[in-house]
Amino acid sequence: DAPSRRPHRCVGAALDAPYRVCLFTMSTMNEQGGRDTVVAVQETDVWWGAYSGWALLPSLLVCVVLTGAIVWGTRTFVERRHVQVTFWALTGAVWLVQTYRWGWRVFGVNYRLTTRRLLIEHGHWRPKRWSIELHDVVGAEVKRNLLSAWTGVGRVVVRTAEGEPVVLESIHAPDEVAAKLSEASQRIQRGSG
């Protein structure tokens, strides 16, 4: 005698329909002697970040100086009736370019660290995406420039098994990010991730 099993729960127009759509859930598969469920550890976010706008502070200061130069230049060299139009056109162009640069970087460069991978995305309309498996990460170090102490922004250089460094540009609190990256990669390499 074969063991009694509950029949499939199937949805169809009629029993003699040319096809039937069967709805399987893990519980019905187990009840029917199907494969055992294997609970895999789900990949979750550890950290998410983007290009920090504070990295553009030097170019912001250049724009302020250019705006001052435009004020001086238009008042000195432009005929009085054209001063206002010239000032707004030149200043508008400078700040429009700066705003575009800021938006392109802040909204177009994204980093995501999960429990298994480091994901990098550059671009808006056709973004380039890179994925680095954490078991390939050898180490992470922080690089700073002169303004890092004031802005809290730096670069995280990720070393991979292939020996090619991957640079995460303009990261806010880079020490914390490097520590999270190192911890997540060590967890994966130990096999507990």
ABEGO torsion letter per residue (X at the ends): XBBBBBBBBBBBABAABABBBBBBBAAAAAAAGBBBBBBBBBBBBABBBBBBAAAAAAAAAAAAAAAAAAAAAAAAABBAAAAAAAAAAAAAAAAAAAAAAAAAAAAABBBBBBAABBBBBBEAABBBBBBBBAAABABBBBBBBAAAAAAGBBBBBBBBAAGBBBBBBGBBGAAAAAAAAAAAAAAAAAGAX
